[in-house]
């Protein structure tokens, strides 16, 4: 029998994009949160012998902030440089659990630059959907510096904060 991890039961789990979300927020003018999301993403986790491995990818062109002009600007060189770097990727290197507290550590690549990232994780629950698929929920939260990834627009941070909050909420289906 394969031991499971407290965050994810044993097996391989694939992100169900239609029941998941990849969101971010920054401070605009230092006073209000500006939120955005990505519509196209994929990922999977494998839990075996208590260890979790996995990876995910986000299509940069699928960014949506509710303003077409802003979305187009995010594709340009001073943000994601989507013409050169079409995806954001994350590769898990470790999952550490202590009771109900979990941390996912890995390497994130944005704009062709790879940096380590630690995300707080929460087990959202497990269950079987009406079609007989086993599911697990995983929520991830963290922050990163956009400047660490070469996003130098507004280097004085008068308009857009450097700190980017990340919120990933995944419903994952067990692979057969």
N, C-alpha and C positions, 0 to 999 in steps of 0.2 A: 504494500500500500504506500502511496506517495503522501508525504506529510504536506499539509497546506500551511499557508502563511496567514496570520490574523487579518491581513488586509484583503487577501484574495484566496478563495478556496483553490485546491489543486486543480490543474488543468490549464488549457489555453483559452483565453477570453478575448473576443474581438469587439471593438467599439461599435455600437449601433448608432450611426450618425443621426438618424431620425429621432432618437430619444436621448440625445446628448448635446452638450453645448461647449463651445470654446469662446470665452469672453475675456475682455481686458478693460481696464479703465485708467485714466490719467486725470490729473487736476488741470483744468483750463483756467487761466488767469489766476491760479492759486486759490480759487474760491469754490469752484463747482466741479463735480465729477463729469467727465465725458466718457461715455461707454461705447465700446465697439465689440464686434464679434466676427468670427470666421465661419463661413457656411460650409466649407469643404475641408474635411479632415478624416484621418484614419488612424488606427492604432491597435495594438494587441499587447496582452500580458500573458506570461506563462509562469505559473506557480508550481514548483516541484521541489520536494525535499526541503521545504521551508523557505526557499529562495525565490525571488521574483525577478524576472527579466522582462524586457519589453521595449517597444519603440513606438513612436507616433510621428505623423507628418501633417502639416497644415498648408493648404494652398494659399499663398499670399494674395493672389488675385481675388480671393473670396472674402476679403475684408469688407465689412459693412458698418458704418457709424451713423447712418441716417442722413448723411449729407454727401451727395454724389461728388461735389468738388473736393471735399476733404478726403473721400475715399481715393479719388484719382491722385491727390497729392501724396497720400501714403504709399502709392506705388512708385513714386519718384526716388531719385538717388539719395535725397536727404532723409529718407525713412527706409523702406524695405528694399528699394532698388529691384523691383519685381522683374524688370527686363533681364537682369543678370541672375537673381536669386529667387526662383519661383516658389520655394518651399521653406518652411520653418520645420526643423526636425528636433526630436528629443529621444535620447537613448538612455534607458535606465541602467544605472550601475549598481544600485543597492536600494533595498527597502528595509528600514529599521522600525521595529515595533516594540513599544513598551506599554502594555495594557491597551487602552483605547487610543493612544497617541501613536501616529505613524508618520514617518518621513520618507519621501521618495527622493533619492539623489540620482542625478544624471548629468548629461551634457546636452545643452541646447545650442542649436546652430541657427542664427538669424543673420541675414545679410552677409553670409559667408564667414561669419565669425562664431567660433565655438567657445562656450564658457560653461563652467559648472553651475548647476542650479539645484537648490533644495526646495522641495515643495511639501507643505503640510498635507497629509492625506487623511481622509475619513472613509471608513467602510460604510456604505449607504444601505447595505442589506443584501440579502439573497432571496431568490424565489424562482418559481416557474411561471412563465407567462401562459396565456390561454392556448397557445399553440404547442406547448410542451417544451419550450426552450428554457434551459437553465440560465438565469441572469444574476449578475452581481452589479451593485452600484459602487462607484468610486468617485469621490470628490477631492480635487486637488486645489490648493491655494498657495500663492507665493507672490514674490515681487522680483523685478529686475530693473536694471538701469538701461534705458534705451541708448545712452551714450556709449555703454560698453560694447554695443553692437553697431557702432558707427552711425547712429541716427542723430546727426548733429543739428537738425533744424532747431532754431531758437535756442542756441547754446546758452543764453542768459536765463532761460526758463521763465520768461515773462508771460508767454502764452501757454506753453505745454510743459508740465512737470517732467523731470527726468525719470522719476519713479513710476513704473508701470505695474499695476496690480493684475494678477492673472487668476482667473477662475475657470476651472475645467470641471465639468460635471458629466460623468460617463455612465451610461447604462451599457453593460457589456454582456455579450451572449457567448456561452460556452461552445467552443468548436467541437464538432462531432468526430 
